[in-house]
């Protein structure tokens, strides 16, 4: 295996990880922002109040995206295994 192939595989894995995590980060960010705005408007400054809406939003998103996540992960795993097996040749 030459260094270029290793760097290419590493770059592919990191970009795929970001691709898979991005929807969850976006939903968490939006729910946290909305909760913070509501807390500011209502003057409720409870630190634990933001945890429950984020948890519910991420759990709901996970349920909605589970088929896509599993399909994408299995396709990526198959691709990586075939690429890795081709490195020994």
mmCIF file as gemmi writes it, N, C-alpha and C atoms, coordinates in Angstrom:
data_model
loop_
_atom_site.group_PDB
_atom_site.id
_atom_site.type_symbol
_atom_site.label_atom_id
_atom_site.label_alt_id
_atom_site.label_comp_id
_atom_site.label_asym_id
_atom_site.label_entity_id
_atom_site.label_seq_id
_atom_site.pdbx_PDB_ins_code
_atom_site.Cartn_x
_atom_site.Cartn_y
_atom_site.Cartn_z
_atom_site.occupancy
_atom_site.B_iso_or_equiv
_atom_site.pdbx_formal_charge
_atom_site.auth_seq_id
_atom_site.auth_asym_id
_atom_site.pdbx_PDB_model_num
ATOM 1 N N . UNK Axp A 1 ? 0.861 -1.17 0 1 0 ? 1 A 1
ATOM 2 C CA . UNK Axp A 1 ? 0 0 0 1 0 ? 1 A 1
ATOM 3 C C . UNK Axp A 1 ? 0.906 1.23 0 1 0 ? 1 A 1
ATOM 4 N N . UNK Axp A 2 ? 0.638 2.107 -0.931 1 0 ? 2 A 1
ATOM 5 C CA . UNK Axp A 2 ? 1.42 3.343 -0.958 1 0 ? 2 A 1
ATOM 6 C C . UNK Axp A 2 ? 0.717 4.422 -0.123 1 0 ? 2 A 1
ATOM 7 N N . UNK Axp A 3 ? 1.438 5.463 0.264 1 0 ? 3 A 1
ATOM 8 C CA . UNK Axp A 3 ? 0.852 6.501 1.129 1 0 ? 3 A 1
ATOM 9 C C . UNK Axp A 3 ? -0.349 7.209 0.509 1 0 ? 3 A 1
ATOM 10 N N . UNK Axp A 4 ? -0.359 7.355 -0.8 1 0 ? 4 A 1
ATOM 11 C CA . UNK Axp A 4 ? -1.488 8.045 -1.445 1 0 ? 4 A 1
ATOM 12 C C . UNK Axp A 4 ? -2.786 7.278 -1.252 1 0 ? 4 A 1
ATOM 13 N N . UNK Axp A 5 ? -2.709 5.959 -1.353 1 0 ? 5 A 1
ATOM 14 C CA . UNK Axp A 5 ? -3.92 5.144 -1.168 1 0 ? 5 A 1
ATOM 15 C C . UNK Axp A 5 ? -4.401 5.225 0.277 1 0 ? 5 A 1
ATOM 16 N N . UNK Axp A 6 ? -3.472 5.201 1.219 1 0 ? 6 A 1
ATOM 17 C CA . UNK Axp A 6 ? -3.849 5.286 2.631 1 0 ? 6 A 1
ATOM 18 C C . UNK Axp A 6 ? -4.492 6.633 2.935 1 0 ? 6 A 1
ATOM 19 N N . UNK Axp A 7 ? -3.936 7.693 2.396 1 0 ? 7 A 1
ATOM 20 C CA . UNK Axp A 7 ? -4.503 9.029 2.606 1 0 ? 7 A 1
ATOM 21 C C . UNK Axp A 7 ? -5.878 9.128 1.96 1 0 ? 7 A 1
ATOM 22 N N . UNK Axp A 8 ? -6.036 8.533 0.795 1 0 ? 8 A 1
ATOM 23 C CA . UNK Axp A 8 ? -7.327 8.56 0.108 1 0 ? 8 A 1
ATOM 24 C C . UNK Axp A 8 ? -8.391 7.809 0.906 1 0 ? 8 A 1
ATOM 25 N N . UNK Axp A 9 ? -8.04 6.649 1.436 1 0 ? 9 A 1
ATOM 26 C CA . UNK Axp A 9 ? -8.995 5.887 2.247 1 0 ? 9 A 1
ATOM 27 C C . UNK Axp A 9 ? -9.337 6.655 3.513 1 0 ? 9 A 1
ATOM 28 N N . UNK Axp A 10 ? -8.325 7.243 4.163 1 0 ? 10 A 1
ATOM 29 C CA . UNK Axp A 10 ? -8.575 8.02 5.38 1 0 ? 10 A 1
ATOM 30 C C . UNK Axp A 10 ? -9.479 9.208 5.091 1 0 ? 10 A 1
ATOM 31 N N . UNK Axp A 11 ? -9.225 9.905 3.995 1 0 ? 11 A 1
ATOM 32 C CA . UNK Axp A 11 ? -10.058 11.058 3.621 1 0 ? 11 A 1
ATOM 33 C C . UNK Axp A 11 ? -11.491 10.619 3.35 1 0 ? 11 A 1
ATOM 34 N N . UNK Axp A 12 ? -11.651 9.492 2.687 1 0 ? 12 A 1
ATOM 35 C CA . UNK Axp A 12 ? -12.983 8.98 2.386 1 0 ? 12 A 1
ATOM 36 C C . UNK Axp A 12 ? -13.74 8.638 3.67 1 0 ? 12 A 1
ATOM 37 N N . UNK Axp A 13 ? -13.06 8.008 4.613 1 0 ? 13 A 1
ATOM 38 C CA . UNK Axp A 13 ? -13.706 7.628 5.875 1 0 ? 13 A 1
ATOM 39 C C . UNK Axp A 13 ? -14.106 8.861 6.678 1 0 ? 13 A 1
ATOM 40 N N . UNK Axp A 14 ? -13.236 9.851 6.748 1 0 ? 14 A 1
ATOM 41 C CA . UNK Axp A 14 ? -13.552 11.07 7.513 1 0 ? 14 A 1
ATOM 42 C C . UNK Axp A 14 ? -14.714 11.822 6.872 1 0 ? 14 A 1
ATOM 43 N N . UNK Axp A 15 ? -14.716 11.95 5.554 1 0 ? 15 A 1
ATOM 44 C CA . UNK Axp A 15 ? -15.813 12.649 4.88 1 0 ? 15 A 1
ATOM 45 C C . UNK Axp A 15 ? -17.129 11.889 5.035 1 0 ? 15 A 1
ATOM 46 N N . UNK Axp A 16 ? -17.057 10.564 5 1 0 ? 16 A 1
ATOM 47 C CA . UNK Axp A 16 ? -18.272 9.771 5.193 1 0 ? 16 A 1
ATOM 48 C C . UNK Axp A 16 ? -18.813 9.942 6.61 1 0 ? 16 A 1
ATOM 49 N N . UNK Axp A 17 ? -17.923 9.976 7.602 1 0 ? 17 A 1
ATOM 50 C CA . UNK Axp A 17 ? -18.352 10.178 8.984 1 0 ? 17 A 1
ATOM 51 C C . UNK Axp A 17 ? -19.039 11.535 9.14 1 0 ? 17 A 1
ATOM 52 N N . UNK Axp A 18 ? -18.481 12.562 8.533 1 0 ? 18 A 1
ATOM 53 C CA . UNK Axp A 18 ? -19.112 13.891 8.58 1 0 ? 18 A 1
ATOM 54 C C . UNK Axp A 18 ? -20.463 13.89 7.873 1 0 ? 18 A 1
ATOM 55 N N . UNK Axp A 19 ? -20.545 13.161 6.765 1 0 ? 19 A 1
ATOM 56 C CA . UNK Axp A 19 ? -21.78 13.05 5.994 1 0 ? 19 A 1
ATOM 57 C C . UNK Axp A 19 ? -22.879 12.367 6.816 1 0 ? 19 A 1
ATOM 58 N N . UNK Axp A 20 ? -22.507 11.371 7.601 1 0 ? 20 A 1
ATOM 59 C CA . UNK Axp A 20 ? -23.487 10.639 8.393 1 0 ? 20 A 1
ATOM 60 C C . UNK Axp A 20 ? -23.933 11.423 9.631 1 0 ? 20 A 1
ATOM 61 N N . UNK Axp A 21 ? -23.053 12.222 10.187 1 0 ? 21 A 1
ATOM 62 C CA . UNK Axp A 21 ? -23.319 12.916 11.443 1 0 ? 21 A 1
ATOM 63 C C . UNK Axp A 21 ? -23.957 14.292 11.22 1 0 ? 21 A 1
ATOM 64 N N . UNK Axp A 22 ? -23.795 14.858 10.043 1 0 ? 22 A 1
ATOM 65 C CA . UNK Axp A 22 ? -24.26 16.213 9.772 1 0 ? 22 A 1
ATOM 66 C C . UNK Axp A 22 ? -25.751 16.439 10.066 1 0 ? 22 A 1
ATOM 67 N N . UNK Axp A 23 ? -26.658 15.54 9.676 1 0 ? 23 A 1
ATOM 68 C CA . UNK Axp A 23 ? -28.074 15.803 9.996 1 0 ? 23 A 1
ATOM 69 C C . UNK Axp A 23 ? -28.343 15.882 11.498 1 0 ? 23 A 1
ATOM 70 N N . UNK Axp A 24 ? -27.671 15.037 12.265 1 0 ? 24 A 1
ATOM 71 C CA . UNK Axp A 24 ? -27.872 15.045 13.715 1 0 ? 24 A 1
ATOM 72 C C . UNK Axp A 24 ? -27.315 16.318 14.345 1 0 ? 24 A 1
ATOM 73 N N . UNK Axp A 25 ? -26.171 16.758 13.859 1 0 ? 25 A 1
ATOM 74 C CA . UNK Axp A 25 ? -25.603 18.002 14.367 1 0 ? 25 A 1
ATOM 75 C C . UNK Axp A 25 ? -26.482 19.194 14.02 1 0 ? 25 A 1
ATOM 76 N N . UNK Axp A 26 ? -27.017 19.2 12.808 1 0 ? 26 A 1
ATOM 77 C CA . UNK Axp A 26 ? -27.875 20.305 12.389 1 0 ? 26 A 1
ATOM 78 C C . UNK Axp A 26 ? -29.155 20.364 13.215 1 0 ? 26 A 1
ATOM 79 N N . UNK Axp A 27 ? -29.781 19.217 13.433 1 0 ? 27 A 1
ATOM 80 C CA . UNK Axp A 27 ? -31.016 19.185 14.227 1 0 ? 27 A 1
ATOM 81 C C . UNK Axp A 27 ? -30.736 19.601 15.668 1 0 ? 27 A 1
ATOM 82 N N . UNK Axp A 28 ? -29.638 19.104 16.227 1 0 ? 28 A 1
ATOM 83 C CA . UNK Axp A 28 ? -29.28 19.479 17.593 1 0 ? 28 A 1
ATOM 84 C C . UNK Axp A 28 ? -29.016 20.975 17.695 1 0 ? 28 A 1
ATOM 85 N N . UNK Axp A 29 ? -28.334 21.52 16.706 1 0 ? 29 A 1
ATOM 86 C CA . UNK Axp A 29 ? -28.061 22.955 16.702 1 0 ? 29 A 1
ATOM 87 C C . UNK Axp A 29 ? -29.349 23.766 16.621 1 0 ? 29 A 1
ATOM 88 N N . UNK Axp A 30 ? -30.244 23.389 15.716 1 0 ? 30 A 1
ATOM 89 C CA . UNK Axp A 30 ? -31.498 24.139 15.562 1 0 ? 30 A 1
ATOM 90 C C . UNK Axp A 30 ? -32.385 24.037 16.801 1 0 ? 30 A 1
ATOM 91 N N . UNK Axp A 31 ? -32.492 22.843 17.374 1 0 ? 31 A 1
ATOM 92 C CA . UNK Axp A 31 ? -33.317 22.68 18.574 1 0 ? 31 A 1
ATOM 93 C C . UNK Axp A 31 ? -32.7 23.44 19.744 1 0 ? 31 A 1
ATOM 94 N N . UNK Axp A 32 ? -31.387 23.397 19.87 1 0 ? 32 A 1
ATOM 95 C CA . UNK Axp A 32 ? -30.718 24.148 20.939 1 0 ? 32 A 1
ATOM 96 C C . UNK Axp A 32 ? -30.902 25.641 20.782 1 0 ? 32 A 1
ATOM 97 N N . UNK Axp A 33 ? -30.808 26.12 19.542 1 0 ? 33 A 1
ATOM 98 C CA . UNK Axp A 33 ? -31.015 27.55 19.293 1 0 ? 33 A 1
ATOM 99 C C . UNK Axp A 33 ? -32.447 27.968 19.613 1 0 ? 33 A 1
ATOM 100 N N . UNK Axp A 34 ? -33.41 27.159 19.183 1 0 ? 34 A 1
ATOM 101 C CA . UNK Axp A 34 ? -34.811 27.482 19.466 1 0 ? 34 A 1
ATOM 102 C C . UNK Axp A 34 ? -35.084 27.462 20.968 1 0 ? 34 A 1
ATOM 103 N N . UNK Axp A 35 ? -34.534 26.487 21.655 1 0 ? 35 A 1
ATOM 104 C CA . UNK Axp A 35 ? -34.725 26.405 23.103 1 0 ? 35 A 1
ATOM 105 C C . UNK Axp A 35 ? -34.083 27.591 23.802 1 0 ? 35 A 1
ATOM 106 N N . UNK Axp A 36 ? -32.914 27.999 23.343 1 0 ? 36 A 1
ATOM 107 C CA . UNK Axp A 36 ? -32.243 29.155 23.947 1 0 ? 36 A 1
ATOM 108 C C . UNK Axp A 36 ? -33.037 30.431 23.733 1 0 ? 36 A 1
ATOM 109 N N . UNK Axp A 37 ? -33.606 30.578 22.548 1 0 ? 37 A 1
ATOM 110 C CA . UNK Axp A 37 ? -34.434 31.761 22.276 1 0 ? 37 A 1
ATOM 111 C C . UNK Axp A 37 ? -35.669 31.768 23.175 1 0 ? 37 A 1
ATOM 112 N N . UNK Axp A 38 ? -36.287 30.604 23.321 1 0 ? 38 A 1
ATOM 113 C CA . UNK Axp A 38 ? -37.465 30.517 24.196 1 0 ? 38 A 1
ATOM 114 C C . UNK Axp A 38 ? -37.084 30.819 25.639 1 0 ? 38 A 1
ATOM 115 N N . UNK Axp A 39 ? -35.934 30.314 26.077 1 0 ? 39 A 1
ATOM 116 C CA . UNK Axp A 39 ? -35.483 30.601 27.44 1 0 ? 39 A 1
ATOM 117 C C . UNK Axp A 39 ? -35.2 32.085 27.633 1 0 ? 39 A 1
ATOM 118 N N . UNK Axp A 40 ? -34.643 32.723 26.627 1 0 ? 40 A 1
ATOM 119 C CA . UNK Axp A 40 ? -34.352 34.151 26.739 1 0 ? 40 A 1
ATOM 120 C C . UNK Axp A 40 ? -35.626 34.98 26.79 1 0 ? 40 A 1
ATOM 121 N N . UNK Axp A 41 ? -36.596 34.6 25.975 1 0 ? 41 A 1
ATOM 122 C CA . UNK Axp A 41 ? -37.85 35.352 25.929 1 0 ? 41 A 1
ATOM 123 C C . UNK Axp A 41 ? -38.634 35.184 27.22 1 0 ? 41 A 1
ATOM 124 N N . UNK Axp A 42 ? -38.647 33.977 27.761 1 0 ? 42 A 1
ATOM 125 C CA . UNK Axp A 42 ? -39.454 33.716 28.959 1 0 ? 42 A 1
ATOM 126 C C . UNK Axp A 42 ? -38.669 33.912 30.25 1 0 ? 42 A 1
ATOM 127 N N . UNK Axp A 43 ? -37.397 34.232 30.155 1 0 ? 43 A 1
ATOM 128 C CA . UNK Axp A 43 ? -36.52 34.453 31.315 1 0 ? 43 A 1
ATOM 129 C C . UNK Axp A 43 ? -36.392 33.225 32.205 1 0 ? 43 A 1
ATOM 130 N N . UNK Axp A 44 ? -36.529 32.053 31.623 1 0 ? 44 A 1
ATOM 131 C CA . UNK Axp A 44 ? -36.301 30.799 32.348 1 0 ? 44 A 1
ATOM 132 C C . UNK Axp A 44 ? -34.861 30.398 32.076 1 0 ? 44 A 1
ATOM 133 N N . UNK Axp A 45 ? -34.041 30.368 33.087 1 0 ? 45 A 1
ATOM 134 C CA . UNK Axp A 45 ? -32.622 30.072 32.914 1 0 ? 45 A 1
ATOM 135 C C . UNK Axp A 45 ? -32.254 28.744 33.563 1 0 ? 45 A 1
ATOM 136 N N . UNK Axp A 46 ? -32.947 27.696 33.195 1 0 ? 46 A 1
ATOM 137 C CA . UNK Axp A 46 ? -32.667 26.36 33.709 1 0 ? 46 A 1
ATOM 138 C C . UNK Axp A 46 ? -31.74 25.649 32.725 1 0 ? 46 A 1
ATOM 139 N N . UNK Axp A 47 ? -30.588 25.206 33.207 1 0 ? 47 A 1
ATOM 140 C CA . UNK Axp A 47 ? -29.586 24.605 32.328 1 0 ? 47 A 1
ATOM 141 C C . UNK Axp A 47 ? -30.023 23.249 31.784 1 0 ? 47 A 1
ATOM 142 N N . UNK Axp A 48 ? -30.801 22.509 32.557 1 0 ? 48 A 1
ATOM 143 C CA . UNK Axp A 48 ? -31.189 21.163 32.121 1 0 ? 48 A 1
ATOM 144 C C . UNK Axp A 48 ? -32.375 21.178 31.161 1 0 ? 48 A 1
ATOM 145 N N . UNK Axp A 49 ? -32.979 22.328 30.942 1 0 ? 49 A 1
ATOM 146 C CA . UNK Axp A 49 ? -34.164 22.411 30.082 1 0 ? 49 A 1
ATOM 147 C C . UNK Axp A 49 ? -33.838 22.131 28.616 1 0 ? 49 A 1
ATOM 148 N N . UNK Axp A 50 ? -32.627 22.394 28.19 1 0 ? 50 A 1
ATOM 149 C CA . UNK Axp A 50 ? -32.285 22.185 26.777 1 0 ? 50 A 1
ATOM 150 C C . UNK Axp A 50 ? -32.005 20.73 26.455 1 0 ? 50 A 1
ATOM 151 N N . UNK Axp A 51 ? -31.772 19.903 27.455 1 0 ? 51 A 1
ATOM 152 C CA . UNK Axp A 51 ? -31.397 18.523 27.203 1 0 ? 51 A 1
ATOM 153 C C . UNK Axp A 51 ? -32.549 17.695 26.649 1 0 ? 51 A 1
ATOM 154 N N . UNK Axp A 52 ? -33.72 17.792 27.241 1 0 ? 52 A 1
ATOM 155 C CA . UNK Axp A 52 ? -34.862 16.962 26.836 1 0 ? 52 A 1
ATOM 156 C C . UNK Axp A 52 ? -35.295 17.214 25.387 1 0 ? 52 A 1
ATOM 157 N N . UNK Axp A 53 ? -35.465 18.465 24.944 1 0 ? 53 A 1
ATOM 158 C CA . UNK Axp A 53 ? -35.86 18.663 23.539 1 0 ? 53 A 1
ATOM 159 C C . UNK Axp A 53 ? -34.818 18.151 22.547 1 0 ? 53 A 1
ATOM 160 N N . UNK Axp A 54 ? -33.531 18.323 22.877 1 0 ? 54 A 1
ATOM 161 C CA . UNK Axp A 54 ? -32.487 17.808 21.982 1 0 ? 54 A 1
ATOM 162 C C . UNK Axp A 54 ? -32.531 16.293 21.92 1 0 ? 54 A 1
ATOM 163 N N . UNK Axp A 55 ? -32.716 15.655 23.053 1 0 ? 55 A 1
ATOM 164 C CA . UNK Axp A 55 ? -32.778 14.202 23.099 1 0 ? 55 A 1
ATOM 165 C C . UNK Axp A 55 ? -33.966 13.675 22.306 1 0 ? 55 A 1
ATOM 166 N N . UNK Axp A 56 ? -35.109 14.306 22.457 1 0 ? 56 A 1
ATOM 167 C CA . UNK Axp A 56 ? -36.304 13.887 21.719 1 0 ? 56 A 1
ATOM 168 C C . UNK Axp A 56 ? -36.124 14.115 20.227 1 0 ? 56 A 1
ATOM 169 N N . UNK Axp A 57 ? -35.538 15.235 19.837 1 0 ? 57 A 1
ATOM 170 C CA . UNK Axp A 57 ? -35.33 15.538 18.423 1 0 ? 57 A 1
ATOM 171 C C . UNK Axp A 57 ? -34.35 14.55 17.778 1 0 ? 57 A 1
ATOM 172 N N . UNK Axp A 58 ? -33.263 14.246 18.464 1 0 ? 58 A 1
ATOM 173 C CA . UNK Axp A 58 ? -32.277 13.313 17.912 1 0 ? 58 A 1
ATOM 174 C C . UNK Axp A 58 ? -32.865 11.912 17.846 1 0 ? 58 A 1
ATOM 175 N N . UNK Axp A 59 ? -33.633 11.499 18.855 1 0 ? 59 A 1
ATOM 176 C CA . UNK Axp A 59 ? -34.262 10.176 18.823 1 0 ? 59 A 1
ATOM 177 C C . UNK Axp A 59 ? -35.268 10.079 17.677 1 0 ? 59 A 1
ATOM 178 N N . UNK Axp A 60 ? -36.049 11.116 17.476 1 0 ? 60 A 1
ATOM 179 C CA . UNK Axp A 60 ? -36.999 11.126 16.362 1 0 ? 60 A 1
ATOM 180 C C . UNK Axp A 60 ? -36.302 11.087 15.012 1 0 ? 60 A 1
ATOM 181 N N . UNK Axp A 61 ? -35.236 11.857 14.884 1 0 ? 61 A 1
ATOM 182 C CA . UNK Axp A 61 ? -34.475 11.85 13.637 1 0 ? 61 A 1
ATOM 183 C C . UNK Axp A 61 ? -33.839 10.494 13.393 1 0 ? 61 A 1
ATOM 184 N N . UNK Axp A 62 ? -33.354 9.862 14.435 1 0 ? 62 A 1
ATOM 185 C CA . UNK Axp A 62 ? -32.765 8.535 14.299 1 0 ? 62 A 1
ATOM 186 C C . UNK Axp A 62 ? -33.8 7.52 13.818 1 0 ? 62 A 1
ATOM 187 N N . UNK Axp A 63 ? -35.009 7.604 14.345 1 0 ? 63 A 1
ATOM 188 C CA . UNK Axp A 63 ? -36.07 6.705 13.892 1 0 ? 63 A 1
ATOM 189 C C . UNK Axp A 63 ? -36.437 6.957 12.431 1 0 ? 63 A 1
ATOM 190 N N . UNK Axp A 64 ? -36.488 8.224 12.047 1 0 ? 64 A 1
ATOM 191 C CA . UNK Axp A 64 ? -36.837 8.553 10.665 1 0 ? 64 A 1
ATOM 192 C C . UNK Axp A 64 ? -35.738 8.175 9.679 1 0 ? 64 A 1
ATOM 193 N N . UNK Axp A 65 ? -34.49 8.331 10.097 1 0 ? 65 A 1
ATOM 194 C CA . UNK Axp A 65 ? -33.373 8.12 9.175 1 0 ? 65 A 1
ATOM 195 C C . UNK Axp A 65 ? -32.749 6.734 9.264 1 0 ? 65 A 1
ATOM 196 N N . UNK Axp A 66 ? -33.274 5.867 10.12 1 0 ? 66 A 1
ATOM 197 C CA . UNK Axp A 66 ? -32.674 4.545 10.317 1 0 ? 66 A 1
ATOM 198 C C . UNK Axp A 66 ? -32.53 3.745 9.015 1 0 ? 66 A 1
ATOM 199 N N . UNK Axp A 67 ? -33.534 3.669 8.153 1 0 ? 67 A 1
ATOM 200 C CA . UNK Axp A 67 ? -33.341 2.901 6.913 1 0 ? 67 A 1
ATOM 201 C C . UNK Axp A 67 ? -32.228 3.466 6.03 1 0 ? 67 A 1
ATOM 202 N N . UNK Axp A 68 ? -32.199 4.786 5.903 1 0 ? 68 A 1
ATOM 203 C CA . UNK Axp A 68 ? -31.153 5.411 5.093 1 0 ? 68 A 1
ATOM 204 C C . UNK Axp A 68 ? -29.773 5.187 5.702 1 0 ? 68 A 1
ATOM 205 N N . UNK Axp A 69 ? -29.69 5.34 7.023 1 0 ? 69 A 1
ATOM 206 C CA . UNK Axp A 69 ? -28.411 5.147 7.702 1 0 ? 69 A 1
ATOM 207 C C . UNK Axp A 69 ? -27.892 3.73 7.526 1 0 ? 69 A 1
ATOM 208 N N . UNK Axp A 70 ? -28.75 2.744 7.706 1 0 ? 70 A 1
ATOM 209 C CA . UNK Axp A 70 ? -28.321 1.354 7.564 1 0 ? 70 A 1
ATOM 210 C C . UNK Axp A 70 ? -27.911 1.024 6.133 1 0 ? 70 A 1
ATOM 211 N N . UNK Axp A 71 ? -28.679 1.502 5.175 1 0 ? 71 A 1
ATOM 212 C CA . UNK Axp A 71 ? -28.355 1.241 3.77 1 0 ? 71 A 1
ATOM 213 C C . UNK Axp A 71 ? -27.029 1.902 3.394 1 0 ? 71 A 1
ATOM 214 N N . UNK Axp A 72 ? -26.856 3.145 3.797 1 0 ? 72 A 1
ATOM 215 C CA . UNK Axp A 72 ? -25.634 3.87 3.464 1 0 ? 72 A 1
ATOM 216 C C . UNK Axp A 72 ? -24.417 3.256 4.146 1 0 ? 72 A 1
ATOM 217 N N . UNK Axp A 73 ? -24.567 2.878 5.409 1 0 ? 73 A 1
ATOM 218 C CA . UNK Axp A 73 ? -23.459 2.251 6.12 1 0 ? 73 A 1
ATOM 219 C C . UNK Axp A 73 ? -23.078 0.909 5.514 1 0 ? 73 A 1
ATOM 220 N N . UNK Axp A 74 ? -24.072 0.123 5.113 1 0 ? 74 A 1
ATOM 221 C CA . UNK Axp A 74 ? -23.751 -1.18 4.515 1 0 ? 74 A 1
ATOM 222 C C . UNK Axp A 74 ? -23.092 -1.01 3.149 1 0 ? 74 A 1
ATOM 223 N N . UNK Axp A 75 ? -23.548 -0.051 2.355 1 0 ? 75 A 1
ATOM 224 C CA . UNK Axp A 75 ? -22.906 0.197 1.057 1 0 ? 75 A 1
ATOM 225 C C . UNK Axp A 75 ? -21.473 0.686 1.242 1 0 ? 75 A 1
ATOM 226 N N . UNK Axp A 76 ? -21.259 1.569 2.2 1 0 ? 76 A 1
ATOM 227 C CA . UNK Axp A 76 ? -19.917 2.082 2.455 1 0 ? 76 A 1
ATOM 228 C C . UNK Axp A 76 ? -18.997 0.974 2.953 1 0 ? 76 A 1
ATOM 229 N N . UNK Axp A 77 ? -19.508 0.126 3.843 1 0 ? 77 A 1
ATOM 230 C CA . UNK Axp A 77 ? -18.702 -0.984 4.353 1 0 ? 77 A 1
ATOM 231 C C . UNK Axp A 77 ? -18.315 -1.936 3.234 1 0 ? 77 A 1
ATOM 232 N N . UNK Axp A 78 ? -19.255 -2.251 2.364 1 0 ? 78 A 1
ATOM 233 C CA . UNK Axp A 78 ? -18.96 -3.123 1.23 1 0 ? 78 A 1
ATOM 234 C C . UNK Axp A 78 ? -17.904 -2.501 0.33 1 0 ? 78 A 1
ATOM 235 N N . UNK Axp A 79 ? -18.033 -1.212 0.064 1 0 ? 79 A 1
ATOM 236 C CA . UNK Axp A 79 ? -17.055 -0.521 -0.776 1 0 ? 79 A 1
ATOM 237 C C . UNK Axp A 79 ? -15.67 -0.516 -0.135 1 0 ? 79 A 1
ATOM 238 N N . UNK Axp A 80 ? -15.608 -0.238 1.16 1 0 ? 80 A 1
ATOM 239 C CA . UNK Axp A 80 ? -14.311 -0.197 1.844 1 0 ? 80 A 1
ATOM 240 C C . UNK Axp A 80 ? -13.655 -1.57 1.901 1 0 ? 80 A 1
ATOM 241 N N . UNK Axp A 81 ? -14.443 -2.6 2.125 1 0 ? 81 A 1
ATOM 242 C CA . UNK Axp A 81 ? -13.875 -3.958 2.158 1 0 ? 81 A 1
ATOM 243 C C . UNK Axp A 81 ? -13.325 -4.34 0.795 1 0 ? 81 A 1
ATOM 244 N N . UNK Axp A 82 ? -14.047 -3.98 -0.266 1 0 ? 82 A 1
ATOM 245 C CA . UNK Axp A 82 ? -13.544 -4.299 -1.608 1 0 ? 82 A 1
ATOM 246 C C . UNK Axp A 82 ? -12.275 -3.483 -1.934 1 0 ? 82 A 1
ATOM 247 N N . UNK Axp A 83 ? -12.231 -2.234 -1.477 1 0 ? 83 A 1
ATOM 248 C CA . UNK Axp A 83 ? -11.023 -1.434 -1.706 1 0 ? 83 A 1
ATOM 249 C C . UNK Axp A 83 ? -9.834 -1.967 -0.922 1 0 ? 83 A 1
ATOM 250 N N . UNK Axp A 84 ? -10.074 -2.383 0.301 1 0 ? 84 A 1
ATOM 251 C CA . UNK Axp A 84 ? -9.006 -2.902 1.132 1 0 ? 84 A 1
ATOM 252 C C . UNK Axp A 84 ? -8.504 -4.238 0.577 1 0 ? 84 A 1
ATOM 253 N N . UNK Axp A 85 ? -9.42 -5.066 0.094 1 0 ? 85 A 1
ATOM 254 C CA . UNK Axp A 85 ? -8.971 -6.356 -0.471 1 0 ? 85 A 1
ATOM 255 C C . UNK Axp A 85 ? -8.186 -6.134 -1.754 1 0 ? 85 A 1
ATOM 256 N N . UNK Axp A 86 ? -8.446 -5.061 -2.464 1 0 ? 86 A 1
ATOM 257 C CA . UNK Axp A 86 ? -7.703 -4.753 -3.682 1 0 ? 86 A 1
ATOM 258 C C . UNK Axp A 86 ? -6.317 -4.187 -3.414 1 0 ? 86 A 1
ATOM 259 N N . UNK Axp A 87 ? -6.06 -3.786 -2.183 1 0 ? 87 A 1
ATOM 260 C CA . UNK Axp A 87 ? -4.752 -3.201 -1.855 1 0 ? 87 A 1
ATOM 261 C C . UNK Axp A 87 ? -3.645 -4.252 -1.825 1 0 ? 87 A 1
ATOM 262 N N . UNK Axp A 88 ? -3.976 -5.485 -1.54 1 0 ? 88 A 1
ATOM 263 C CA . UNK Axp A 88 ? -2.961 -6.52 -1.442 1 0 ? 88 A 1
ATOM 264 C C . UNK Axp A 88 ? -2.445 -6.997 -2.786 1 0 ? 88 A 1
ATOM 265 N N . UNK Axp A 89 ? -3.071 -6.598 -3.84 1 0 ? 89 A 1
ATOM 266 C CA . UNK Axp A 89 ? -2.667 -7.079 -5.171 1 0 ? 89 A 1
ATOM 267 C C . UNK Axp A 89 ? -1.527 -6.274 -5.746 1 0 ? 89 A 1
